Amino acid sequence: MKRLLYLVLACIIGTIAMHAIGGKQPRCSEADMALYNYFYMEGEKQNALGNFDAAMALLGEATRIHPNGTAAQYSLAKMYMMINRVDTALLMLKGVAESDTTHFWFNLAYANTTIHAKQFGEAERIFKRIIANHPDHPEIYNSLANLYAHQKKYKEALACYDSVETYMGNSPELVGNRIALYDLLGDTTTAISMAEDLVAEQEYNIYYLLYLTDVYRHYGLTPQMYNTLQKVQKEAPDEPLVYMQLASYYLLEKDTAAFYNEYDSLLYNENISCEEKHNALENFANEATRFTTDSIIIDYYRKLVELYPYEYAPRNNYALMLIYTQRLDEACKQLTIIAEQSDKNGQVWEQIMTICIDLGQYTEAIEAGLKAIEAGRKECITYIYLSNAMLLAKQYDQAEKCALTALDSICNNNQRHERSYLYGILAETYSNRDMLEECYQYYDSALVYNSNNAMILNNYAYKLATNGGDLYKAENMSSRSINLEPDNTTYIDTYAWVLFKMNSYTLARIYMEKALDKLSDEDSLSAEYYEHYGDILIMLGETDKAIEQWNQALKLAPERTILKQKIEQKQYIEE
């Protein structure tokens, strides 16, 4: 009884669906039609829910029951296209399109698929058929024109654009398409006259006039471009595009002072909105990048911020550009203003926190992180950054409390990578309090959640090697971290240090030299690398070279008194 009810409902729904789709269905038994409709509707439902495998299975069953059911075939063919089974989709769509040669969507889908399959002759045939049955769809003429242009049949493409104009009238977009074809034909005169004719039809349309200036610029007709812009400026003195086009003209004339002057005039025109000015500055940045410095571009954003101090978009873009150019202190100031004015979910405070960590301003980072959480930003990543800032600020109790809060009530068990990092931070808090047993326990927990956390593997290995732990375990973890990130100099240095502790000095030297080869000037651990290299060399009996490396390390870390002792005593001293 229950199955019968489903079949009745399926029949009703299916009938409605087929009327909506408009497909022609060959006659089949009522029972088969009911099953077909059921599987078809369920397939569409699963497709809408994003369950593509289930949808394909259901639609496939529908087509098996009713091989001529165009609705299911049409939907299934589109799904085959999604998984790049073009041949299968093409075969199905051809059957669907030929079963109803007047159906707009069936034939359009088939035509587009033939283009994908590079069957251009067949695509042309179907587009012409669609036009014959649906002449009031000018977009199909555009598609056919593009097809002709791709095949270098430029005159046929132009004829299609003539048809588009018949239905939709002329427009800059249509003229642009034609000009592109006349360019390919080498007919510059006709291309320019088409743009001029467009303006003649609507001589008071300033946007058509501005389009004409673009055409003049394209063909290098700068006097005509300038004269047209002067005309537009008289008609629309507060139009931002006029300033921008004039600035472009001055660039062509290599007059950068006049270029800047146009944008200054635009910026201080009180009749132009902040949004329009902000959009214009994006164009300014794109053009000015070719000949000026980042500082000048940033200065224009600063001017806009000063004019509109309470507008979000200009200040946000200003801050982003400051970040991009590594002016992080000023970026923090701007983001702080944004956060205080409009940060409703803590995202901006979180961004400030990450920048302050990069700057080494850990107290400020902690303040920003706490404000982010107070504003509602209670994400795992927020707590990871905050607890890390506390760790770097040597606030070990607070870092522990923050990480535990995240583990207990913020990060669920499915967020394995996040939990791994939090356990790693807990391990570091105990390491810095010389509580190695607890430190190792938390490192083990971190690796339970992510056994391939390269940072944890490296830190754990280094801690074991430095504190007389299990060197074989340290060597295994350190080598895994290098396999995960082979270009990370810190990880290579750790491996060399573990080998040193295992008395494998020759092999340690090979890896230490590899780390130094990859060393960048900005690497904050440079002193430690040079010191380690000196330690290895002294064990290999190369005293002079070892002292040279220790002296290099001492220049970078003059507070390291043990380095002075090593140099004076000419021997390795264990801390």
VEXDOSE-478645 format. One record per atom (N, C-alpha, C): x, y, z. Coordinates in steps of 0.1 Angstrom, whole numbers, plus 2048, in hexadecimal, padded with zeros to 3 digits. Example, Ala and Ser with C-alpha at 12.3 -4.5 7.8 and 13.67 -1.06 7.14 Angstrom:
// residues 2
8847C784E87B7D384E8847DF84E8807EA8478897F584788180084F
***
This chain:
// residues 575
8087F480080080080080980D80081380C80881C8178098238197FC82780E7F582E8107E88258157DE8188117DE80E8167D580C8257D780C8297E380A8387E681683F7E082283A7E182E8417DB82D8417CC8288377C68268377B881C8417B38118427BA80784C7B680C85A7B781385D7C381986A7C482486D7B982B8627B68368647AC82F86779E82486179B81D86478F81987278E81387779980E88579A81988E79882488C7A083089579F83689579283888978C83E88777F83788E77482988D77582189376A8238A276B8238A87778268B67788338BA77383D8B177684B8B477284C8B47638468AB75C8488AA74E8418B57478368BA74C8308C67468398D274883F8D37548488DE7568548DE74D8598D274A8658D17428628D27338568CD7308528CE7228578C471985D8B971E8638AF7168588A671085A8A07048518976FE85488970384B88270984D87570E84686A70684D8607008468556F983D84D7048338476FF82A84070883183470D82E83171A83382572082882172B82A81573182081173B81F81B74681381B74D81182475881B82176481D81476682681077183481476E83981276284681675E84882675F83D82D75B83D83B75B83E84076983783977283783D78084583B78684B83078385982D78886383778286183A77586A84476F86985177685D85677885B86377E86186378C85F8587938648587A18738597A187A85179988985179988E85F79388686478A88B87178488A87C78F87F87D79687D8877A08878867AB8898797B08928777BA8A187A7B68A48787A98B187B7A48B388A7A48A98927A08A98A07A08AB8A67AE8A489F7B78A48A37C58B38A17CB8B98967C88C68937CD8D089C7C68CE89F7BA8D78A97B38D68B67B98CA8BB7BD8C98C87C38D08C87D18D08BD7D78D68BC7E58E58BA7E48EA8B87D78F98B77D68FE8A87D78F489F7D78F88907D88F988B7CA90488E7C390588B7B490587D7B190C8757B990D8667B68FF8607B78F78647C18EA85F7C38E18637B78E28707B48DA8767A98DD86F79C8EA86C7998ED86578C8E785778C8E88507988E28427998D38437968CC84C79D8BE84D79B8B985178D8C085A7878BD85F77A8C08547708CB84C7728CF84176A8C483676A8BF8347768B482A7778A782F7708A583C77089984176989B83F75A8A78417558A98407468A88317438AC82874C8AB81A74989D81574789481B75188681775087F81D74488382974187D83073588883672D88E82F72389983371C89784071488A84371188784F70988285A71188485971E88086472788A87072788687A72089088571D89488D72988A88F73288D89773E8998917468988847498A387D7518B087D7498AF87A73C8BB87A7348C28887338BA8927328BF8A07328C78A373F8C18A074A8C78A27578D489A7598D388D7558DE8847568EA88874D8E688D7418F18917388F989D73E8F28A67448F88B274A9028AD7568FE8A375D90689D76791389676191189075691C88A74F92789474B9218A074792A8AB7439328B074F92C8B075B9338B476793F8AB76B93E89E76794989576A95189375E94F89B75495889B74795688F73F94A88973F94887E73694088372A94788B72294189271793A88A70D94187F70993B8766FF92E87170392D86C70F92086771491587171591987D71A90F88871A90B88C70C91488D7039118916F59078876EF90987A6F19008706EB8F28726F18F18736FE8E48757048DD8817008E588D6FF8DE8996FC8DA8996ED8E28936E58DE8926D78D088B6D58CF8806DD8C28796DC8B68826E28B98896EC8AF8926F28AB89D6E98B68A36E38B38AF6D98AC8AA6CD8AF89E6C88A989A6BB89B8956BE8988916CB88A88D6CE8818986CE8868A46D087D8B06D08868BC6CA8868BD6BD88E8C76B788A8D66BA87F8D86C087A8E56C387D8E96D18818E06D98838E36E88908EB6E988E8F76EF8999016F08A58FC6F88A28F77058AD8F470E8B38E670A8AC8DD7058B28D07008BC8D36F58B88DB6EB8C18DE6E08CC8E66E48CA8F06ED8D58F96F18E08F16F88DB8E87018E58DF7098ED8D76FF8E68D16F58ED8C96EB8F78D16E38F38DD6DF8FC8E66D79088E96DF9078ED6EC9128F16F491B8E56F69168D96F791E8CD6F99268CA6ED9208CC6E19278C96D59338D36D39328DF6D893D8E86D89488E36E19448DE6ED94E8D96F79558CD6F094E8C56E89548BA6E195B8BE6D495B8CB6D19618D06C595B8CB6B894E8C86B99468C56AD93F8D16A89478DA6A29428E869F9378E86949398DF68A92E8DE6809218DA6869218D068F9148CC69590F8D869E9178DF6A59138EA6AD90C8F56A59128F869990C9026908FF8FD68C8FD8F06888F08EB6848E58ED68E8E98EA69B8DF8EA6A68DC8F96A98E69026A98E39106AC8D99166A28DC9126958D391768A8C591168C8C49056918B78FF6938AF90669F8B790A6A98B19116B58AC91F6B08B49266A88B09336A38A493269A8A392769289792668A88A92469288C91D69D88091A6A687E9256B088892C6B48879366BE88F9436BA88994A6B08919566AB8919616B488A9616BF88A96C6C989496A6D489E9626D28A895F6DC8B69646D68B89716D78C49776D08D19716D68D196C6E38DD9666E88E295B6E08D99546D98DE9486D18E694E6C58E29596C08EA95F6B58F89626BA8F99676C690696A6CC90E95D6CD9089526D190F9456D29149416C590B9426BB90F93E6AD91A9476A89199546AB92495D6A79319596AD9319566BA93D9526C19439456BA93A93C6B793E9306B09459336A393F93C69B94594068E95294669095394F69A96095669D96B94C6A09679426A89719386AC9769316A096E92F69697292868A97793267F97993E68397E94967A97594C66F96894967195E94D66795895B66B96096566995D97266E95197966894F97765B94497D65493797765993796A65B92B96366092896866E93296A67693096F68492A97D68392F98567A92A99367991B99367591798966D90998866990198567590697C67E8FE97968A8FC98569390798D69490699969C8FC9A36968FA9A36898F09AB6838E29A76878E09996898D399468D8D199869C8DC9986A48DA99C6B28D69AA6B38DB9B36AA8D79C16AB8C99C36A78C49BA69E8B69BB69A8AD9B96A68B09B06AE8A89AC6BA8AA9B56C68B79B96C88BA9BF6D58BF9CE6D38C19D26C78C79DF6C58D69E06C68DC9EB6C48EA9EC6C48EE9EF6D38FB9EC6D69009EE6E390F9EE6E39169F46ED9259F36ED92A9E56ED9239DC6F49279CE6F49279C86E691C9CA6DF91A9C56D29259CB6C89279D86C99319DF6C193E9D96C49419D66D194E9D16D59509C36CF9469BB6CE9479AE6C894A9AF6B99449B96B39469BB6A49549C16A29589CA6AA9659D06A99709C66AA96E9BC6B39789B16B59799A96A896E9A76A196E9A06949759A86899719B56899779BE67E9869BF68198A9BF68D9999BF69099F9B368A9999A768B99E99B68699E99B6769959A26719949A466299D9AF65D9A39B76679AC9C26639A59CE65E9989CF6619909DA65C98E9E56679989ED66A9989F767498EA0167298DA06665984A11662975A0D666971A016629639FD6659619FC67496B9F767B96A9F568A968A03690970A0D68D96FA1A693961A2068F95DA1F683951A2567E945A1F685946A1268993BA0C690939A1269E944A156A5943A1B6B293EA296B0942A306A693DA3E6A492FA3E6A092AA3469991CA33695913A316A2919A296AB911A266B790FA336BF919A3B6C0918A486C790FA516BF90FA516B2906A5A6AA8F8A576AD8F5A4A6AF8E7A456B28E2A4B6C08ECA4C6C98E8A516D78F3A5B6DB8F3A676D58FEA706D78FFA766E58F4A756EC8F4A7A6FA8F7A707058F9A647008FCA5970A90BA5970D90FA5E71991DA6071C924A5371D91DA48721924A3B722928A36714920A3970A923A356FC92FA3E6F892FA4A6FB93BA536F8947A4E6FE946A4A70B952A44712957A3770B94DA30707951A236FF959A276F3955A326EC95BA366E096AA3A6E396CA416EF97AA456F2982A386F497CA2D6F9984A216FB988A1B6ED97FA1D6E3982A186D698DA206D098CA2E6D2997A366CD9A4A336D39A4A306E09B0A2C6E79B6A1F6E19ADA166DF9B1A086D99B8A0A6CC9B4A136C49BAA156B79C5A206B79C8A256C29D3A306C39CFA3D6BE9C2A406BE9BDA4D6B99BBA566C59C6A5A6CB9C6A626D79C0A706D69C2A776CB9BBA856CA9ACA836CA9A7A796C3998A776C3993A736D099BA6B6D7998A676E5997A736EE9A1A7C6ED9A1A876F6995A916F3992A936E6987A9C6E297AA976E7978A8A6E696BA846EA96AA856FA975A83701975A8470F972A92714977A9C70D974AAA710965AAC70E95FAA6704950AA8702948AA170D94DA95711946A8E71C947A96729953A9B72B955AA273894CAAF739949AB572E93FAC072F931ABC73292EAB072D920AAB72F91FAA573D92AA9F742929A9774F936A9A757937AA675D943AAA764946AA177193BA9A77693DA9278293DA8377F93FA80773940A7177094EA6C77294FA6277C95DA5D77F964A5777395CA5176A963A4A75E96AA54755965A6175596CA6B74D97AA6D75297BA6F760988A71766991A6676398CA5A764994A4E762999A4C754990A5074A994A4F73C99EA5A73999CA6673E9A6A7073C9B3A6D7429B3A6774D9C0A627539C6A5874A9BFA4F7459C4A4573B9CAA4C72F9C3A5672A9C8A5E71F9D6A647229D7A6A72E9E4A707319EFA667339EBA5A7379F6A507379FBA4C7299F2A4C7209F6A4A7129FFA5570D9FDA61712A05A6C70FA12A6D717A13A63721A1EA6372AA1FA6F733A14A74736A13A8073FA0DA7B74DA16A76755A12A70762A0DA7A76CA12A8676BA0DA917749FEA947719FBA947649EDA967619E4A8A7659EAA7E7649E3A727689DFA737779E9A7777F9E7A7878E9DCA837909DDA8E7899D4A9A78B9C6A967889C3A8D77E9B5A8977C9B0A817889B8A7878D9B3A707999B2A797A69BBA837A79B9A8D7B29ACA947B09A9A987A499CAA07A2990A977A5991A8A7A1986A817A3985A7F7B2990A7E7B9990A7B7C8989A867D098CA927CB987A9E7D397AAA47CE974A9D7C4967AA27BE95CA9E7C8956AA87CE94CAA57D993FA9F7D393DAA07C6931A9A7BF932A8C7BC93EA867BE940A787BB940A717C8939A657C8938A5E7D5944A577D9945A537E6950A4B7EB952A3E7E3947A377E1947A2A7DA94DA2C7CC949A367C594EA387B795DA3B7B8961A437C296FA477C3977A3A7C6972A327CF979A267D397AA1C7C7970A1B7BF971A137B397BA187A997CA267A8985A2C79F993A297A3996A297B19A3A267B69A8A187B299FA0F7B19A3A027AC9A9A0279E9A3A0A7969A8A0C7889B5A147899B6A1E7919C2A267939CEA1C7979CBA137A19D6A0A7A59DAA0179A9D19FC7929D59F37879DD9FA77C9DAA077799E2A0E76F9EFA147759EEA197819FAA1F787A05A1578AA01A0978DA0B9FE790A169FD786A13A01779A1D9FF76FA28A0976FA26A14776A31A1F776A34A25784A2CA2278EA2EA2979AA31A1F7A6A33A247B2A36A1C7BDA29A187C5A2BA0E7CDA1FA0A7D6A1CA157E0A26A1D7E4A23A287EEA1AA327E8A1BA367DCA13A407D6A04A3A7D4A03A2E7D09F6A287CF9EFA277DD9F7A237E79F1A227F49EDA307F99F5A3A7F59F2A487FA9E4A4D7F59E0A497E99D3A4C7E49C8A467EC9CAA397F09C0A337F99C0A3A8069CBA3F80B9CCA468189C3A538179C5A5A80B9BDA668099AEA648099AAA5980399CA55803997A5281199FA4B81999BA4882799AA5582F9A3A5E82C9A2A6B834995A73830991A72823985A7881F978A72824979A6482696DA5D82B971A53836974A59842979A5184D970A46852963A4784F95AA3E855955A3384B95BA3483F957A2A834960A1E83695AA12835961A0583796AA0282C965A0281F96C9FC814979A0381197AA10811987A1780E992A1381998DA13826997A1183099CA028309929F982D9969EB82C99F9E882199D9EE8159A69EC80A9B49F380D9B49FE8149C0A058189C89FB8219C19F582B9C89EC8349CD9E082C9C69DA8239CA9CF81B9D79D28139D79DE80D9E39E28069EF9E480F9EC9E981B9F79EA8259FD9DD8289F49D382A9F89C582DA009C08229FB9C2816A029BC80AA109C2808A129CE80CA1F9D580BA279D4818A229CC821A299C982EA2B9D5837A219DF836A219EA83FA179E684AA1B9DC852A129D685BA0E9DE867A179E786CA139EF877A089F8874A099FF8689FEA088639F1A008609F39F485B9E79EB8589E09E88649E79E586F9E19E287C9D89EE8819DE9FA87F9D7A068849CAA0887C9CAA0686F9BEA078669B49FC86A9B99F086B9AF9E586F9A99E787C9B19ED8869AB9F08939A09FA8929A1A0488A997A0E88898AA0788298D9FE8789819F787297B9EE87C9839E788497D9DE88F9759E689997A9F189D9739F98A7966A008A1966A0289495AA0888D9509FE8899549F288494A9E987E94C9DA87F9569D68879589C788894D9C18919449BA88A9399B489293B9A689594599F88F94699189295598D89695D99789896B99489D97599189297199088597A98C87B9869968799839A387A98D9AD8799979AC8859929AB89199B9A989C9A499D89B99E9928959A69868939B29898899AE99187F9B99958759C499D87B9BF9A78849C99AF88B9D29A68949CC99C89A9D49938A39DF98C89B9DC98788F9E69808879F19898829ED99687F9F899F87BA019A38869FB9A5892A039A889EA0D99D8A2A089908A0A119858A2A1D986899A1A98988CA2598A882A2F995886A2A9A088CA329AB890A399A989DA3699E8A4A3C99B8B1A359A38BCA2A9A98B9A239B18C3A189A88CAA1D9A08D3A159958D8A0A99A8E2A0D9A58EAA039AA8F39F89B08EB9FB9B78E09F09BD8D89E89B18D19EF9A78CD9E999B8C69DF9958D09E39948DD9DA98E8E79CE9968E99CF9A38EA9C49AD8EC9BA9AB8E09C09AB8D49B79AA8C89B099C8C89B79928CB9B19848CC9A59848D69A798A8E199D98A8EB9919928E799399D8E09889A58DA98199D8CF9889958C798298D8BD9789838C397C97D8CE9749738D496897A8DB96A9868E196098D8E79559928DD95A9948D09519998C694998D8BF94D9818C49459758BF94D96C8B695A96F8B49639668AB96895A8B39609508B49649458BC9669398B397193A8AC97592F8A39829298A898591C8A49919158A899D91E8A599E9238989AA92A8949AC93689C9A193D8A19A39498AA9AA9458B79A693A8BD9AC9358C99BB9308C79BD92B8BB9CB9268B89D49328B79D093D8B09D89498AF9DA94F8BD9CF9508C49CF9578D19D894F8DB9D79428DC9DF93A8E59EE93B8E19F093B8D49FE93C8CFA0494A8D39FC9558D2A019628D6A049628E49FC95C8ED9FF95B8FBA0B9538FEA0D9488F6A199408F7A269488F4A259508E9A309588E5A339648EEA289688F5A2A9738FFA2E96D90DA3196090DA35959919A2A959924A1E95A920A13959929A0E94B929A1594292FA1393392DA0692E933A0393493F9F692F9459EA93493D9EA9409389DF9459309DE93D9229EA93A91C9EA9329109E49259129E891E91D9E29119219D39129229CE91C92A9C091D92C9B892091F9BE9289169B892B90A9B791F9019C29179009C290B8F89B89018FD9B88FF90A9AF8F59109A08F990E99D90690F98F90B90C98B9078FE9949098F59919068E798F8F78E59988EF8EB9968E08EA9898DB8F19858E18FC97A8DD90396D8E18FD96C8ED8F895F8F38F495E8F98E69698FB8DF9699018D296B8F88C79768F08C797A8E78BC9748D98BE96C8D58B59678C78B69718BD8B296E8B08B49788A68B197A8A48A29718A989A9738A888B97E8B28869808BD88E98A8C788B9988C288F99D8B88899A98B188E9B58B988D9B78C08829C38C88809C48D388A9B88DA88C9B88E48969BB8DF8A49B68D48A89B88CE8B59C78CA8B69CD8C68AB9DB8C28AB9E38CE8AF9E18DA8A99E88E68AB9E68EA8BA9DA8E98BF9D88ED8CD9DF8E58D79E08D88D49E88CF8DD9F68D28DC9FB8D68D0A098DA8CEA0C8E78D6A038F08D7A058FC8DFA058F98EE9FC8F08F29FD8EB900A0B8E5903A108DD8FAA1D8D78FCA288E18FDA278EC8F5A318F78F6A308FE904A24900909A22907916A298FF921A288F1920A2E8E992AA3D8E8928A418E891CA508E8918A578F491EA5090091DA5690C922A5690D931A4E904938A4E904946A568F894BA5E8F2942A678E7945A5F8DB94BA538D8946A4B8CD94AA4A8C493EA568BC93CA578B592FA4E8A992EA4B8A3939A41897938A3489B933A2F8A6938A228AB933A238B1925A2F8B7922A318BC914A308B090AA378A590DA3789A904A29894902A2289390DA1488E90DA0B896903A0D8A3904A058AC8FBA098AB8EDA168A98EAA1B8A78DDA1589A8D7A1588F8DFA0F8838DBA008858D79F988C8DF9EB88F8DC9EA8978CF9F38A08CD9F28A88C19F489F8B49FC8958B59FF88C8AA9F48818A99EC87F8B39E08768B29D687D8A99D488A8AA9CB8918A29D08948949DD8958929E38978859F18928859F2885880A0087F881A09885877A0488D86DA0D894863A0E8A3866A0C8A7872A0F8B5876A1E8B8877A238BD86CA328BE86AA388C7875A308D1879A368DA884A378D3891A2D8CB895A2D8C38A1A388B98A1A398B2895A448A8894A528AE896A548BA890A618C1891A638C589FA598CC8A5A5B8D18B3A5E8C68BDA568BB8BCA578B08C5A658AA8C3A6A8A88B7A778A28B5A828AB8BBA818B88B9A8B8C18BEA8B8C18CDA808C08D3A7F8C08E2A858B38E7A828A88E1A8889B8E5A9789B8E4A9C8A18D9AAB8A18D6AB28AA8E0AAC8B58E3AB28C08ECAB28BC8FAAA88B48FEAA68B090CAA98A2910AB189B907AB588E90AAAA884909AA1885900A9687C8FFA998718F5A8F86A8F0A9185E8E7A958638DAAA28628D7AA88678CAAA38608BEAA08538BFA9B84B8B4A8D8508B0A858538BAA778588B8A798668B2A8286E8B7A8587C8B2A8987B8A3A928728A0A97871892A8B86D888A8286488DA77860884A6E86B882A6A87388CA6187E88BA67889882A7488C885A7A89787DA7B89486EA7E88786BA7F88385DA71884856A6788185EA59882858A56891856A5A89A85FA578A885CA5E8AD850A6A8A884DA718AD841A6A8A7834A6589B835A5E89582AA5289D827A4B8A2831A3F8AA830A428B882AA4D8BE82FA518CB82AA608CC827A648C781CA728C5819A7A8D2818A748DD816A7B8EA815A7B8F2822A768ED82CA758F4839A838F3840A8A8FF841A978FF846A978FB855A8D8FF85CA8C8FC86BA8C8ED86DA848E6864A828D8866A8F8D0862A968D6858AA38D0854AAE8D285FAAE8DE865AB78E0870AB48D787CAA78D587FAA48CB88AAA98BD887AA78B987BAAC8AB877ABC8AB879AC38B5875AD18B6876AD58B5885ACD8BC88DAD08BD89CACD8AF8A2AC38A889EAC089B8A3ACB8918A0AD0892893ADB88A88FAE888D897AEA89A89AAF589E8A2AF48988B0AE88988B6AE78928C3AE98828C2AE787D8B7AE986E8B5AF786B8B1B008768B1B0E8748AEB1087189FB06874896B08872888B0C87F882B19883885B1D891881B1E893872B2388986BB2588B85CB1788D856B0E885859B00886854AFA893858AFC896865AF78A386AAFC8AF863B098AE85FB0F8B9857B088BB84AB058B0843AFE8B0836AF18B8837AE98B4841ADC8BA842ADD8C9847AE78CC850AE98D9854AEC8E3849AF58DE840AF98E6835AED8E882BAE58DE82AAD98DF822AD08EA827ACE8EA835AC68F483BACC902839AD990483AADF911838ADE915829ADE90C820ADD90F812ACF91580FAC5911816AB7916814AB492281DABE926825ABB93182FAB993E828AAE94582DAAB953827AB095D831AB296982DAB7974836AAD977841AA097483EA96978848A9496D853A9B962851A9995785AA9D95A869A9495A872A9795E880A9F954887AA1948882AA893E889AB693D883ABB94687CAC8945875AD394387FAD394A88BADE948895ADE93A89AAD393489CAD29268A1AD891C897AD591F88AADB91687FAEA91787FAEF92387FAFE92487FB0491E88BAFE920897B0391A8A3B0390A8A2AF890589DAF88F689BB028F1891B048F9887B0F8F587DB1C8F5883B1F8FF88BB2C900893B2D8F489CB238F08A3B238E58ACB278D88A4B218D6898B238CA890B328CA88CB378D6887B448D7882B4F8D488CB4C8D9898B568D78A3B588C88A6B4C8C18A5B4D8B28A8B548AB89DB548B1891B5B8AB886B6A8AF885B6E8B788FB7C8BB890B808C7888B768CE882B798DA87AB778E6882B818E988BB808F3895B7E90188FB87904886B86912880B7991587AB7490C872B6790E86CB5C90F876B5D907881B5390788BB52915892B5E91A895B5F92789CB59932892B5C931886B5693A87CB4793A87CB4192E87DB3292D87EB2D93388BB34930896B309358A3B309448A3B3B94A89DB3C95989DB3195F895B2D95888AB2295D881B1595C88AB13952892B0795189AB0795B8A5B1395E8AAB149688B5B119768B0B1497A8A3B1098689EB0198889DAFA97D89BAEB97D89AAE597C8A7AEB9768B1AE69748BEAF09778C9AF49848CBAFF9888D4AFC9848E3AEF9828E6AEB97F8F4AEF9708F7AF39688EEAF695A8F0B049598F6B04959904B1195890AB1894B908B10940906B16933904B1E9338F7B1A93B8EEB2293C8E1B309418E4B3194B8ECB3E9518EFB479478F6B4193E8FFB48934906B4D9298FCB459268F2B4991C8E8B559218E0B5492E8DCB5F9348D4B6B9358DCB6A9398E9B7693A8F1B7D92D8F4B749238F7B799158FBB7C90C8EFB779118E3B789098D7B738FB8D8B678FA8DEB618ED8E0B528EE8E1B4B8E38DFB3D8E38E0B398E28EFB308EA8F3B2B8EA901B1C8E8901B188DD908B0A8DA909B038E3913AF78E890FAF08F0919AE88E8923
***
